[in-house]
Amino acid sequence: MRRVITMVAAIAVAATLPATAVSSAAPEPRPVVDLAGSDATGRCTTLDGLAPGRFQLKAAGLGTYLAYRDGRFLTGSPGKARLTTEPSPASIWRVTGQGGQTGHGGPTRWQSATGAATLVRVRDAAGCRPFPEAQVNVAGAPFKGTGTDGNLRGFVDSHAHLTSWQFLGGKLHCGAPFSPYGIAVALRDCPDHEPNGWPAVSEHILSRPGPHDTSGWPTFTGWPRYDSLTHEQTYYRWIERAWRSGLRVVTNYYVQNRVLCERYPLRNQPCDEMESVRIQHRLLHRLQDYIDAQAGGPGKGFFRIATSAAQVRSIVAAGRLAVTLGVEVSEPFGCRSVNDRPHCTRADIDRGLDELKAMGVRQLILTHKFDNALGGTRFDQGTTGAAVNAGQLLSTGHPWQVEPCRTAQHDNPVLGYPRGRCNIRGLTPLGAYTVNAVIARRLAIDVDHLSVKTATAVLDLAAAHRYPGLVSSHTWTDKTNYRRILGAGGFVGLFATPAEAEHGETGRHGDLPPDFLSAWRVLRSQRSARYFFGVGFGPDMGGLGKQAHPRPSAKRSPVRYPFTAADGHTRISRQVTGRRVFDVNTDGTAHYGLLPDWIESLRIEAGRDGPTLVADLFSAAEAYARYWERLEAYL
């Protein structure tokens, strides 16, 4: 993967160890997972038998470690190891236990990618400089259990892209949520952005034109920014900060667009959309394993992939982060349409749905960006829409085609088209077959990115079946659909737009106000009295979605640090990564760790409505769990 170097695979021991170390009756060695120390404390060790001196051990994965000292990494093989400033595969040491003993004090077997194994005794020491890492800057233990009413508590990110570093060929996105070599490698700029960001054509087009500082760690002068869409914003420690501040559910969407991927000149990953889903699924599990490794072993991390409502409820009640799975691609199951001729069959759809369900995916979007064999898409607007329409022509053989909207609902306005026009395409016969197949498997349909005609047909089919498996995850459907989704027992998350619009700013998706508070009031007015109400937010972070800008009124009513989180006791200070101090008043939602700061800015801007707003957001975990329980109980 680009800038994300895959964890070194386990290497079979190639050399015979001394007879004093291993006997023929010795049990099979197993990975040692408890050696890494706290990044904050700089816990130290000596490695008797490997190298002299003291080291801090940083988990590179489950049972693999970096040995770090004063900015350098122990690299090489036993007896030939040296300290290097740049880590490599030979800097990752695979550690297994001997004689049933693991951890500090016991004999462990160490092996790098370049040599034989040797026995090492790891002993505690002191005085090491901590391994470089982003700070969390949150005080207080993460809350567990349920509220006094028995309901889950916590925020829900209903639309994230934590594996988007593989998106569009793997080289458009700079950085990754983790690297086995640590933050200095994970948060690097793209080589093609050198010098000074000028060659970064994608950044100029998608974000803002002009140069940027490409140094990354530890200064982060040029990025991350709320409006920089090609740089990593979901580093795992930033995710951890959001979790410690009350985030309890994330829906991660695997995302790909074959046409755009094939036309981006730099890539090292396949563009086939379903293959990309498989790759991203493996990457998400590696991210979970890496977070587990930092916590001391399998299952010990805060980040837990959930594939059922019961798992969501138990994970959240245990005070951890439940990560659920969705798919957002333009050609699901290969279902592109060229000149209105489908390139998939019912058998392809059934086979694809069965594969996704077996992977643990529980919701999907039928169309994304382009019309396909399942239905028509909801347009992107403005100049972005014009560019996406060019991709539509490449994908389907025709540009978007419009007609006067037949109802009060409308698709987004597009540059070069009259206003008040809608996509002529709705749900196709194959699309209707897919909806029924999804219902038969008790999966959920996210109606975002569906044209007015497609979304209406999907909602009508769901209503005919009395099906609760409906979602709008990030404000990409007509606002009047919220009443139908919530009335069916579904779930809605709003795009994590700014707390306050800038002068002259219009809605990003056409029919909703540009600020989150106004959109929340629209949604709240459509809630159903039949079902528990909670509101998610979908930042679309990692999916080329611009984040919330700094609130203009922050100069007179800023977020004041430290502030108290929604749980009433957690204290949140300014986030620090390297030498950069982030402040939502001036940085907006520059990265994922600033989502709790964004929520605090919402509370301040809402005034007297602030407590109600935060309560609705903090009720989202329970609302999400109940929606999923209704879905699984559907007969």
N, C-alpha and C positions, 0 to 999 in steps of 0.2 A: 504494500500500500504506500501511497505518497506520503512522505514525511512521517508516516507511522510505520515503524519497523516491526514486523511481526515478531512476537515472542519466540525466542530460540526454542526449537523443538527439542524434546527430550532425546539425549544421545546415549546410546548403550555404552556401558563401561567397557573400555577396550583394553585395559591393562589389569594384570593380576596384582592385587594389593598384598602387602606384607602379611605373613601368616598370623602375626600377632593382632592384626586388625580384623580379619574375617575368617571364620571357620566354615567348614562345609555345612554345618548345621545352622548357620546364621539365617535369620528370616530375611525375606525379600526386602531390600531397601525401599523406603517410602519417602515421598517428598517432605521436606522440613518446611513448615509454613509459619513458624512462630519467631523468626529471628529479627524481623524488621522492627526498628524502634520508632518512636514518635518523632515526626518531623520537627515538632516544636521543641522537644526536649534535647534533641541531638544525642540520643542514647548511643553509647559507644561500645565497641567490641574489639577484642584482639583475636587474631586468627592464627593460633599456634599450629604450625605445620604448613602454612600457606605463604604468609608474608609477614615481616616484622612491622610493628607499629600498630596504631589504633585506626579503626575505620567505623564509619556509620554504614549500616546495611539498609539499603532501600529495596523493597520488593519490586522486582521487574515483572513478576507474574507469580502464580502459585508454585512455590518451591524453587523459584529462581531469584537471584539477587544481584544488585550492584554493590560493590564495596567502594566507598567514597571517602576521600580525605582531602580537605582543603582545595576543592575545585578540581580534583583529579580522580580518575577511576582506575582501579586495579584491573589490569588487562593482560591477557596472555594465557599461560598454562602453569601448572604447579612447577615451582623451581625456576621458571622463566618469566614470571609475572612482573610487570612494570606499571608505573603510574602514567596515565595519559590524560590529556585535557579533553579529548574528544572520545566519547564512548563508541564501541563497536560490538558486533556479536561476541567477540572474545572478551568483552567486559561483563557479560552476563554469566553468572555462575549457577549451575544446577546443583542443588544441595539435597542429599537424601540421608536418611537416618540409618544407623548401624546398630545391630543388637537390640532392636526395639526401642532405642533411645533417640530422642530428637531434641532440638533446641539448645539452649545455653548449657555448657558444661559437658554435654555428652559428645561422643564421637560422631562426626558427620563426614559425609563423603562429598567433596567439592570437585566439580569438573566444568571447564569452560568449553567453548566450541572448538578450541584449538589444541586440546591436549587430553592426556589420561587423567584419571581421578586420583585424588590423594585424600588421606584422612586429616581432618582438621578439628581441633577443639575450639569452640567459640566461648569466650569468657567476657563477662561484663567489664567495662572500663568507663572512663569519664574524660571529659575535656574535648569532645569532638565538635566541630562546627556543623550545624544541621545541614542536611541535604536541602538544596533549594526547592522551595515549594510555595504555591499561592497560599495566602492566609484565608481563614474562614471569617474571623472577626465577629463571631456570634458567641455570646456567653449564656450558659444555661444548658442543662441536659435536654435532649429532644423529648417532647411530651409523648406519653404512651397511653394506651387504653382509649376509652370513650368518654364523652362528657357525662354530666350528671343525668342527662336524659337518655343515656345509652347509645347516642349517635356518635359515629366517627367524626373526627374533627380534622380539618386540613384543606389546603388549597389543591386545585386540580389544574394542571397544564394539559389541556385537551388536544394540543396539536404541536408536537415537537419533532425535530429531525436530528437526533443525537448521532446518527451514523451517516450524515450527509457528506462527510469527507470523501466518500466513495462516489458521490453524485456527479453526473456529467463527466465521467471518465476519470475522476480521481485527481485531476491536476488543476481544476478551477478553484477548488477550495484550499485555503492555506492554513495548515495546522490540523489538530485532532484533539479529541477529548482526553487522550492519554498517549503516552509512549512508554515502552519498557525502559527507555533511557532517561525519563523524567521530563520535567516541564520545559527545560531549555531546548529540547528537541521537539516536544509536542507542540509548542507555541512558536514555531518558526514561520517566517513569511515564505511565500513561494519563490524559488530561485528565479523564475521568469519575471518577477517584479523588480529585479535589480537592473540598473541602479536607481535608487531613490523613488521607486514606484512608478517611474515613467512608462516602462513597457507593459504595465498591468492593464491591458486593454479592457478586460472584463470588469476590473474595479472601476475604471473610468465610466463605463457604460452603466453598470448596475448600481453603483454607489454615487460618488461625486467625482467629477474630473479633477485632475491635478496630481501632484506628487504626494507621496506619504513616506514617513520614516519606516524602514523595513527591518529595524533591528530586533523587534519582538522582545523576548526576555533579555534583560530584566527591566528595560526602560518603558516599553510599550507606548512610546511617544505617538506613533501613528495609528495604532489600533490596539485593542478592539474599540469600535465606535458603534453607536446605535444605528448609523447609516452606512456602515461598511459591511457589504454583503459577501465578500469573498474571504473573510478572515474568521478563524475559529472563535465562537462565543460560548461554547458549551463544554469547556474544560471541566474535568470531573470534580475538581475542588470547588468550582463555581456552582456546579450542581449540588454539591454537598452543602454549600452555604444556603442555597434556596431550601433544601430539605431541612436543615437545622432551624430555619426560620418559619417552617410551617407547611411547606409543600409536601404532599403525601401521595399524589397520583400523577403520573406522566403517561400520556399516550404517545408513543414513538411511532411515527409513520416512516416506513421504508419508502424512499422516493427515487424516481428516475424518469427521464424523458429521452427516449431513444434518438429522436430527430435532432434535438439540441446537442446531445452527447456526441453524435456522429459528426456534427459540424464544428465542434470545438477542436482546434488543431492540436491541443496538448492533452494526451490521455494515456493512462496505463491500466485502465480497468475496462471491462466489457460494457457495451451499451445496451445489450439485450435487457429488457426491463425485468423480466421474471428472474433471470440469472442475477441481476443486481439485487433483487429482493433477497435471494438466498445468501449472497455475499454479505449484505448488511445485517442479516439475521445472525450470521456467525460473528460478525464484528460486535454486535450488541452483547452477545454472550461473552466475548473476550473483555469487553468493558466491565461487565459484571464480575468476571474473574479477577481482573486487575484491581477493582475496588475491594473485593474480598481479600486479595493478597495484602493490601495495605492494612486491613483490619485483623489479619492473623490467620486466615484460612477460609476454606469453602463455607459459604453461608453466613459469614460473620459481617459482611459489609452492609451498608445502609441501602444499597441499590438491589432490588429484587424483581426479576421478571415474573409477571403474573399472567396466568392464562385462564383464570376462572374467577367468578365473583367471590367465592369462598377464599381464594388466595388473596384477592384485593383486601377483603375485610380483615383477614388475619394479619397481613403485612402491615396495614395501616394501624391496626390496634396495637401491634407490637412497636409502633413508633418508627417504622422504616418507610422507604419509598417504593410504592408499587408501580412497576413499569409495564404498561400494557401495549399491545402491538396492533398497528394498522398498516394499510398499504395505500399509497397515493401515487399512481403511475398513469401514464396517458394511454397505454395499450395493455391493460390487464389481460393475462392469459393469451397474449399475442393478438388481441381483438382490435387491430387497426381496421380502418375502412378506407379503401381507395376507390374513388369515383362511385361511392355508395355500394361497393361490393365488400362484404365482410371477409376477413382473413382468418377467422376462427370458426369453430363449430361448437355445438352443444357439448360434445365430448371433451373438447378443450376446456370449456368453462367448468364442467364437473370435475375434471382432473385437476385443474388449477385451484378450485375452491377446496377440494379435499387436501391438496398439498398445503395450502395456507392454514387450514384448520389444524392439520397435524403439526405445523410449526408453532401454533399458539396464536396466530393472527386472529383477531376477533372482530375487526371492522375494516371496511374498505370503501374507497371512493370510486365510482364507476367511470367517470370521465375526469380528465385533468388537462387543462390547456387546449386540447384539440378535440374535435368531434371524433368519435370512434364507432366501432361496430355495435356498441351498446346504447349510444345516445348522443345527444348534442351537449356541448359544453357551455358554461357560463363564461362570457368573454372577460378577458383582462381589459382594463380601460386605458385611455390616454395613449401616450407614446409607447408604453410597454405593450399595450394591446396591439399596436401596429406591428411590433416586432414579433409577437407571438403569432399573429395572423400569418406572417410569412412562414413560420414553422407549420401552421395549419395547412397551408398550401402544399408544402413539401410532404406532409404526412398523409393528406387525404386526396390531393389532386385538385382541390378547390379552396378558395378562401372562405371565411365565414359568410354565410348567406342569411339575410335578415328579412323580416316582415314586420308590419305594425303589430305591436303587442296587443293581444286579444283581451287581456284583463288589466287590472291595476298593477299587477306585477310586471317587472321589466328586468332584462339583462343589463349588464353594465354598458355604459356608452363607450364607443370605440372611435378613435380618431379616423376621420374620413367617412363615417356612417352617420345618417340622421339620428337625432335623439328619439327616444321612444320606440326603439326597434328591438326585436327579440330574435333569437336564433330560430330558424325555421325547423330545426331538427329537435325531435323529442325522443322518448324512449323507443327503441327499435324492438322488433320481435325477439331478437337475441337478448336485448336488454331486459325485456319482461321475463324471459326464461331465467336470466341471471338473478333477478330479484326474487323470483319464486324459489330458485335453488339456494339462495342465501337464507331465505326464511326457513326452508327445510332443514338447514344446518344450524339454525339459531345463531347466525352471525348478524352483525349490525351494518347498516348502510349509512354512511356519512353523506348527506345530500349536498354538501359543499361542492362547488365547481360544476354542478349540474345546471343546464339551461332551465329557464322557467318551465318549458314544456316537459323536459325530462324529470325535473324535481316534482312537478305536480303529478305526473304519472306514477312515479315511485311512491309518493305519499298516498295516492289513491289506492294503489295495490296493497300497501301496508295497512291502510284503513279497512279494506275489504277483508283482510286476514286478521284484523285487530292485533296487529303486530307492534310490539313496543320497541323493536330494535332500530331506532332512528336517532341520528346524531347530526348536529351542525357544530363543527369543532372550531371554526375560526372565521366566522362572519363572511362566508362565501355563498350565501343563499339569500333569497328575498326575505326581508325581515318579517313579513306576514306569515312565513312558514313556521316561525317559532311556536305559535299557538298550536299548530297541528302536531309538531314534534313533542312538545311538553304535554299536550293533551293525550297523546298516545302512550306516555310514560317514558319518553326518550330523554336525551341530555343535550344541553346547549353550552358551548363555550364561545366567548366573544374574543375577537382579535384583540391582543393586548396593546391597544392604541394608547396615545398619550392621555394623561389625566386632563389636559387642557389643550384645545386646538390653538395653533398659531393663527395670526390674522390672515384671512383669506384662504385657509386650508379647507379642503372639501373631503368628503368621505372617501376612504380608500376603496371601498367596494360598492360605491354608487348610491345605495339607498339608506345607509345608516349614517348618523352624525360622525364626524371625524374624531371625537373624543370618547373615551371609554365610559364616562359617567352618563352621557346622554344615551349611548347604546344600551347601557345597563338598565336605564329607566324604561326604554322601549321594551326590552326583554322582560323586565319585571311585570310590566302591565299585561303580559300574555301568559303569565304562569297559570298552572292548573291547580285548582283547589283539591284535586284528587290525589296529587302526588307531592312528596317532600321536595322542597325547592332549594336548589343551590346552583351557583353560577361558576362555570369554569372560565379559564382564559387560555387563548391559543396564540402564543407569540409567533408561531411559525419559525422559530429561531433555527437557523441552519438551512432553511428552505428558501433562501433569497427573499425573505420578508424583512422590510425595514422595521426597526424597533422604535419604541416610544422616545421622542425627543425630550430634552429638558423642559420642564413646565415653565412657561413664560412668567407666571406669577411667583415663581420660587424666590425671586429677589425680595419680595415683601413678605412671603409666608413660606419659608423653606422647610424641607425635612430637616429636623434638628437631631443630630447624632449625639449619643446613642439614643435610639428610640425603642419602645417596647413592642414586641410582636403581638400577633392576634391571640396567642395563648395566654397573655397576661403576665408572663414572667421572663421570657427570653429577651435578652438585650442585644441589639444589633448596632454595630459600629460601622464606620466607613470601611469598605473592602480594600485590602492591600494585596497587590500582586507585584512581586519584585520591588521596584522603586516607584511604582505607580499607585497613587491613592485615588480610588473611584468615589465619586459623590454624585448621587442621582440628580441633585440640583443643577449640576453643570454638565454631567455626562449622559443623562437620560439612562435608558436601559442598555448600557454599552455591552454587557454580557449577562449570562444567565444568572449569575450570583446577585445581580441587582434587581431581580424580580421582587423580592420582599421590600426593597426600597421604593420600587414603583408602586406597590400596593399602599405603602405609607403615604406616598404622594397623592394617590387617589383619595385616601381617607381625608387628608387635609383639604384637598380641593372640593370634596363633597360637602364640607361644612356640617350642617346638622344631619345630613343624610349619611355621614361617614360611618357611624356605628352600624347602620343597616346594611350599607354596602359591604363592609368587612365581614359582617355576619353571613351575608349571602355567599361571599367567596369562601369563607371558612366552613360553610355547610356543604361545599361541593363534594368532598370525599364521601359523605353519607349519601348524597343524591346520586353520585356516580355508582356506588355499590348497589343501591336499590334498583337503579335502572338496569344494571347488569343482572341482578337477581331476577327481575321480571323477565328479561330476555331468556335466561336459562330455564325458567319455569314455563315458558311458552309451550303449548301443546298444539 
